[in-house]
Amino acid sequence: MGAVDKVVVRGEVSVSVILPTYNRAALLSRSIRSVLGQTDGDFELIVVDDGSQDDTATVVGEFSDERVRYIRLPRNRGLPAARNAGLAQARGAYLAFQDSDDEWHREKLERQRCELEAHPEVAVVYSDMYRVGFDGRLMYFRSPTIVCGRLINPQTSFWQSYMLAMQPVLMRRACMQEVLFDEQLVMFEDLDLHLRLAQHHEFFHLKEPLVTYYETHGITADCRKELKARRQLMRKYGRALLTSDPVFLIKETVDVLLKHSLMPIVNQHVTPS
């Protein structure tokens, strides 16, 4: 792929960081501090309050940093919609995403922006993460390998972008001009977004942990929701899979019917640290 054109925006900052949150006031300060403490300080932080009913507004108001922008949605619309609301307000040439209960390492933006500037053909750069479990155990969380034009990873025999979260990603805003998070998906909106971007753009994997992810809810805590999302993805990509990966389409259909867990795939990405 060729270089992605840079978007020029009046009043532009280098990076727009989008941080959606819903009733996470007790954890939010840690997340915001980790963004404000970046060695690369040329950014805006857009905190999107997705209709919280706790002290979220008060917590955000305690930060006097002018780079922080607060947007409150009138009702809870869900994570994809909250991220889209942040995208609508973004002014940066690059886009980054943070969650309200996680931490960025201090050099995250600097390391990733250097890679994007060094590789004009790359639209998205992403890293690995540390993962802190409910019991406090620290694990190394290895992000998947994303290949342009591919849907299924031959090593895992599953969606190639499964287990790539939004927190370890920095992307050129140009590649998101006609792409939004799918608000119809009940889960896996990050997987879906990366799949769509990877059909046309190059990804670059920084194989080092630049984010610490804290478990605050189980990955498969809601089995029914997960199974519904897997069915949604098959409907969305079914026609393409019939051409490129029909075996996966059959296998995943059977796995969903039999309610097979995705934990064996998750475990391929996590090792003790």
KAHU-V528924 format. One record per residue. N is the residue number from 0. RES is the residue in three letters. SS is DSSP state (@ for helix, = for strand, . for the rest). OMEGA is omega as a letter, one per 40 degrees, with the letter a starting at -180 (999 if undefined). BURIAL is + if it has 16 or more other ideal C-beta (glycine too) atoms within 10 Angstrom, else -. Layout:
BEGIN
n->[N N]
res->[RES RES]
ss->[SS SS]
omega->[OMEGA OMEGA]
burial->[BURIAL BURIAL]
END
This chain:
BEGIN
n->[0 1 2 3 4 5 6 7 8 9 10 11 12 13 14 15 16 17 18 19 20 21 22 23 24 25 26 27 28 29 30 31 32 33 34 35 36 37 38 39 40 41 42 43 44 45 46 47 48 49 50 51 52 53 54 55 56 57 58 59 60 61 62 63 64 65 66 67 68 69 70 71 72 73 74 75 76 77 78 79 80 81 82 83 84 85 86 87 88 89 90 91 92 93 94 95 96 97 98 99 100 101 102 103 104 105 106 107 108 109 110 111 112 113 114 115 116 117 118 119 120 121 122 123 124 125 126 127 128 129 130 131 132 133 134 135 136 137 138 139 140 141 142 143 144 145 146 147 148 149 150 151 152 153 154 155 156 157 158 159 160 161 162 163 164 165 166 167 168 169 170 171 172 173 174 175 176 177 178 179 180 181 182 183 184 185 186 187 188 189 190 191 192 193 194 195 196 197 198 199 200 201 202 203 204 205 206 207 208 209 210 211 212 213 214 215 216 217 218 219 220 221 222 223 224 225 226 227 228 229 230 231 232 233 234 235 236 237 238 239 240 241 242 243 244 245 246 247 248 249 250 251 252 253 254 255 256 257 258 259 260 261 262 263 264 265 266 267 268 269 270 271 272]
res->[MET GLY ALA VAL ASP LYS VAL VAL VAL ARG GLY GLU VAL SER VAL SER VAL ILE LEU PRO THR TYR ASN ARG ALA ALA LEU LEU SER ARG SER ILE ARG SER VAL LEU GLY GLN THR ASP GLY ASP PHE GLU LEU ILE VAL VAL ASP ASP GLY SER GLN ASP ASP THR ALA THR VAL VAL GLY GLU PHE SER ASP GLU ARG VAL ARG TYR ILE ARG LEU PRO ARG ASN ARG GLY LEU PRO ALA ALA ARG ASN ALA GLY LEU ALA GLN ALA ARG GLY ALA TYR LEU ALA PHE GLN ASP SER ASP ASP GLU TRP HIS ARG GLU LYS LEU GLU ARG GLN ARG CYS GLU LEU GLU ALA HIS PRO GLU VAL ALA VAL VAL TYR SER ASP MET TYR ARG VAL GLY PHE ASP GLY ARG LEU MET TYR PHE ARG SER PRO THR ILE VAL CYS GLY ARG LEU ILE ASN PRO GLN THR SER PHE TRP GLN SER TYR MET LEU ALA MET GLN PRO VAL LEU MET ARG ARG ALA CYS MET GLN GLU VAL LEU PHE ASP GLU GLN LEU VAL MET PHE GLU ASP LEU ASP LEU HIS LEU ARG LEU ALA GLN HIS HIS GLU PHE PHE HIS LEU LYS GLU PRO LEU VAL THR TYR TYR GLU THR HIS GLY ILE THR ALA ASP CYS ARG LYS GLU LEU LYS ALA ARG ARG GLN LEU MET ARG LYS TYR GLY ARG ALA LEU LEU THR SER ASP PRO VAL PHE LEU ILE LYS GLU THR VAL ASP VAL LEU LEU LYS HIS SER LEU MET PRO ILE VAL ASN GLN HIS VAL THR PRO SER]
ss->[. . . . . . . . . . . . . . = = = = = = = . . . @ @ @ @ @ @ @ @ @ @ @ @ . . . . . . = = = = = = = . . . . . . @ @ @ @ @ @ . . . . . . = = = = = . . . . . . @ @ @ @ @ @ @ @ @ @ @ . . . . = = = = = = . . . = = . . . @ @ @ @ @ @ @ @ @ @ @ . . . = = = = = = = = = = = . . . . . = = = = . . . . . . . . . . = = . . . . = = . . . . . . . . . = = = = @ @ @ @ . . . . . . . . . . . . @ @ @ @ @ @ @ @ @ @ . . . = = = = = = = = = = = = = . . . . . . . . @ @ @ @ @ @ @ @ @ @ @ @ @ @ @ @ @ @ @ @ @ @ . @ @ @ @ @ @ @ @ @ @ @ @ . . . . . @ @ @ @ @ @ . = = = .]
omega->[i i i a i i i a i a a i a a i i a a i i i i i a a a a a i a a a a i a a a i i a a a i i a i a i a i a i i a a a i a a a i i a a a i a i a i i i a i i a i a i a i i i i i i a a a a a i i i i a i i a a a a i i a a a a a a a i i a i a i a a i a i a i a a i a i i i a i a i i i a i a a i a i a a a i a i a i a i a a i i a a i a i a i a a a i a i a a a a a a a i i a a i a i i i i i i a a a i a i a i a a i i i a i a i a i a i a a i i i a i a a a a a i i a i i i i i a i i a a a a i a i i a a a i i a i a a i i a i i a i i a i a i i i a i a a i i a 999]
burial->[- - - + - - + - - - - - + - + + + + + + + + + + + - + + - - + + - + + + - + - + - + + + + + + + + + - + - - - + - - + + - - + - - - - + + - + - + - - - + + + + + + + + + + + - - + + + + + + + + + + + + + + + + - - + + - + + + - + + - - - - - + + + + + + + + + + + - - - - - - + - + + + + - + - - - + + + + - - + - + + + + + + + + + + + + + + + + + + + - - - - + + - - + + + + + + + + + + + + + + - - + + + + + + - - + + + + + + - - - - - - - - - - - + + - + + - + + - - + + - - - + - - - + - - + + - - + - - + + - - - - - + - - + - - - + - - - -]
END
